Amino acid sequence: MCPSETESASPRKRARDDEAAFHELVDRYANEMFRLAVSLVGNAADAEDVVQETFTGAFQAMPDFEGRSSVRTWLSRILVKQAAKWRRRRNVRRTVVLDATAPGPSPEQGLRIDVLGTLETLSPEHREVIALREFQGMSYEEIAEILGVPRGTVESRLFRARQELRGRLKAYLP
């Protein structure tokens, strides 16, 4: 559609087009955003709330999206901010006890639960870089853009976060 057609389109048609684009956005990125949210807030129920707030914020900000970053990066930035708001509202700081002797369905699943539990004990800055890099596979540049910090800050936070995780999980590592 050329710009003149968009400008002359009725407000109702533009709203329908925006709504269709938004639904496509949700369909494409919902699972990825949910996984990121779980890694940032620690559980599925709260992650669903954060994802819902993320897409609500994205819908409201859609007219302002200029395309200077990828949609994935843009949504991730919104989600990271929503997760931070969630943490401030809830003021959640849960203590997670890691128990290597606790029975579990399998050693692999037990370790995964322990890693996610340990991730919750990290500072928000460390949790964010670990989640974005290790769980979402984002580049340092993407993470820097999402968090609004220089690449070097991402690298140092990631280094420190990995060290902290390694120290906390050393009982589980060979």
C-alpha positions in Angstrom: 0.0 0.0 0.0 1.5 3.3 -1.0 1.7 6.2 1.5 -1.1 8.2 -0.1 -3.4 5.2 0.3 -2.5 4.8 3.9 -3.1 8.5 4.6 -6.4 8.5 2.8 -7.6 5.2 4.5 -10.4 5.7 7.0 -9.5 5.6 10.7 -11.6 2.4 11.0 -9.5 0.6 8.2 -6.2 1.8 9.7 -7.4 0.5 13.1 -8.3 -2.9 11.5 -4.9 -3.0 9.8 -3.1 -2.1 13.1 -5.0 -4.8 14.9 -4.2 -7.4 12.3 -0.5 -6.5 12.4 -0.6 -6.7 16.2 -2.2 -10.1 16.2 0.6 -11.3 13.8 3.2 -9.8 16.1 1.7 -11.7 19.1 1.5 -15.0 17.2 5.1 -14.7 16.0 6.8 -13.6 19.3 4.5 -14.8 22.2 6.4 -18.0 22.9 9.8 -16.4 22.8 8.7 -13.5 25.0 7.1 -16.0 27.4 10.4 -18.0 27.8 12.2 -14.8 28.4 9.7 -13.6 31.0 9.9 -16.9 32.9 13.6 -16.6 33.1 13.3 -13.1 34.4 10.4 -13.5 36.9 10.8 -17.1 37.8 7.4 -18.7 37.2 4.8 -19.2 34.5 1.9 -17.4 36.1 3.8 -14.2 36.7 5.5 -14.5 33.3 2.1 -14.6 31.6 1.2 -11.3 33.3 4.5 -9.7 32.2 4.0 -10.9 28.6 0.5 -9.5 28.6 1.8 -6.2 29.9 4.5 -6.3 27.3 2.1 -6.8 24.4 -0.2 -4.2 25.8 2.7 -1.7 25.9 3.8 -2.7 22.4 0.3 -2.2 21.0 0.2 1.3 22.5 3.7 2.1 21.2 3.2 0.6 17.7 2.6 3.9 16.0 5.9 5.2 17.5 8.0 2.2 16.4 10.5 3.5 13.9 12.2 0.3 12.9 15.6 1.3 14.1 15.9 -2.1 15.8 14.4 -5.4 15.1 10.9 -6.1 16.3 12.4 -8.9 18.5 14.8 -6.4 20.1 12.0 -3.8 20.5 9.7 -6.3 22.2 12.5 -7.7 24.4 13.3 -4.2 25.6 9.7 -3.6 26.5 9.5 -7.0 28.3 12.7 -6.4 30.3 11.2 -3.1 31.5 7.9 -4.7 32.3 9.7 -7.5 34.3 11.6 -4.8 36.2 8.3 -3.0 37.0 6.9 -6.3 38.1 9.8 -6.9 40.5 9.5 -3.4 41.9 5.8 -3.8 42.5 6.1 -7.2 44.0 9.4 -6.5 45.8 10.1 -10.2 45.4 13.3 -11.6 46.7 12.8 -15.3 47.1 15.3 -17.6 48.7 16.0 -20.7 46.8 17.5 -23.7 48.6 19.5 -26.0 46.3 19.5 -29.6 47.5 21.4 -32.1 45.5 19.8 -34.9 47.5 16.2 -33.9 46.8 14.4 -36.5 44.8 13.3 -35.4 41.3 11.9 -36.9 38.1 15.4 -37.1 36.6 18.8 -35.7 37.2 18.5 -33.6 34.0 15.2 -32.0 35.1 16.5 -31.6 38.7 19.5 -29.7 37.4 17.4 -27.5 35.2 15.1 -26.6 38.1 18.2 -25.8 40.2 19.6 -23.6 37.5 16.4 -21.7 37.1 16.0 -21.4 40.9 19.6 -20.1 41.1 19.0 -17.7 38.3 16.3 -16.1 40.5 18.8 -15.4 43.2 21.0 -13.3 40.9 20.7 -9.5 40.8 18.2 -8.2 38.1 21.1 -7.0 36.0 22.8 -10.4 36.0 19.6 -12.3 35.5 18.7 -10.1 32.5 22.0 -10.6 30.6 22.0 -14.4 31.3 18.4 -14.7 30.1 19.0 -12.6 27.0 22.3 -14.3 26.0 21.9 -17.9 27.1 18.2 -18.5 26.9 17.3 -16.2 24.0 20.7 -16.4 22.1 20.9 -12.7 21.5 24.1 -11.0 20.5 26.0 -8.6 22.8 24.9 -5.7 20.5 21.2 -6.7 20.8 21.5 -7.0 24.6 23.2 -3.7 24.8 20.4 -2.1 22.8 17.7 -3.8 24.9 19.2 -2.8 28.2 20.4 0.7 27.0 24.0 0.1 28.1 27.3 -0.1 26.3 28.5 -3.5 24.9 31.4 -3.5 27.4 28.9 -3.4 30.3 27.0 -6.3 28.8 30.3 -8.3 28.6 31.3 -7.5 32.2 27.8 -8.3 33.6 27.7 -11.5 31.7 31.2 -12.5 32.9 30.2 -11.8 36.5 26.8 -13.5 36.2 28.4 -16.6 34.8 31.0 -16.6 37.6 28.3 -16.2 40.2 26.2 -19.0 38.7 29.2 -21.3 38.4 30.0 -20.7 42.1 26.4 -21.3 43.2 26.1 -24.5 41.1 29.6 -25.9 41.8 28.1 -28.8 43.8 26.3 -29.9 40.7 29.2 -29.6 38.3 31.8 -32.3 37.7 
